[in-house]
Amino acid sequence: MTNDFLKFLILPYQQKKTKNKKTKKMKNSILTLCAVALAFGAVAQTNTITQASSGSTNTVKMTQTGNTKTVLTQEGASSSVLTFQKTYLTNTANAVNINQAGSNNDFISDQKGSTNTISTTAAGNHNDADLTQNGNRNSVSLTQSGNYNESTFLQTNNNNAVTATQSGAGNKASISQVDINYGTVNLTQSGAGDVANIYQGTSNSNDIYLNSDHNTVTATQNNNTNLSGSTLNIFQWGGSNEITMDQEGGLNLTTLTQAGGAYNKIDALQKGNSNELTFTQSGGTNWIGLDQVGNRNTLTITQSGDGNSIKGLTSTIGVQTGNDNIGKLTQLGSENIMKFSQVGNFTTVEATQSGSHNTTNVVVGSLN
């Protein structure tokens, strides 16, 4: 895990604490609106702010520069909104739509560029959102229902999109798309105490091989147990990578990393409690399917090279089912195929392939 990724995981919460301190210092029931219009030649830019509030001790502070639009609805008490928007071009307005219903919800946004949009809804209490966009034609759609949910999003460059829904209590989402174009993240978390950290970006902006365009992440976490929530970490850079993840249960840990390659794809379903799933892919045209169902299972997979595949889900094998199983799979080289199935309890599989044109089927154990 790189230092840049560690900074991504830590900095949003440090920045959030600083911003919350500033927000708390603002006096109750104060509305500050600042709209600055710029002109290019004879064409004037316009600002629009529409506000509807009900309740008491709500706080709003807005700063708009250029051609921008904000629509705000607040219902409840002791909620706060802090927004900043700046655009440089005519007829390319940035827009923010905010709907807060409940109490003690906090919203912070910062948009720079043109034709960026933020749409957010908070229904519940003590939900926090900190959203930053710097570039053009980026969009965020966020819905938080429940209590004590937190979202921190950062997008730079152009044509990136985040759609996130958090329902339940105590869920946290950190999403960062940095120095890429056409990145897409779809995240759904339902239940309690789930944590998702998603990063898409380049490791080195001077390396022409790390373009990081057209990455896609679709992640769903559902903690339908009385246990603590699960943790999902996704880190992508490279081109045309795709991760689809569905994690159900409590106390699960998943770390997915795709680095420096093209046409990589990971499909993963982890269902049960206290499972650990780790993927690492580096190279091109790798694909991992897989399915892990049960409790206290551990599975580690490392692929490096070209044309590797470990199958599962919609294709044959690639399943670990049962309890207290351990699987370690490593493929190095090109055109390797490992199909892998471990069914039973307290079983261990270690399989390593190095070279090219290899094919392996591994089946161990039974539920009897």
Salt bridges, closest charged atoms under 4 A:
ASP110 OD1 - LYS112 NZ 3.06
ASP128 OD2 - LYS16 NZ 3.69
ASP130 OD1 - LYS19 NZ 3.40
GLU248 OE1 - LYS271 NZ 3.98
ASP267 OD2 - LYS265 NZ 3.81
ASP324 OD1 - ARG296 NE 2.81
GLU335 OE1 - HIS357 ND1 3.44
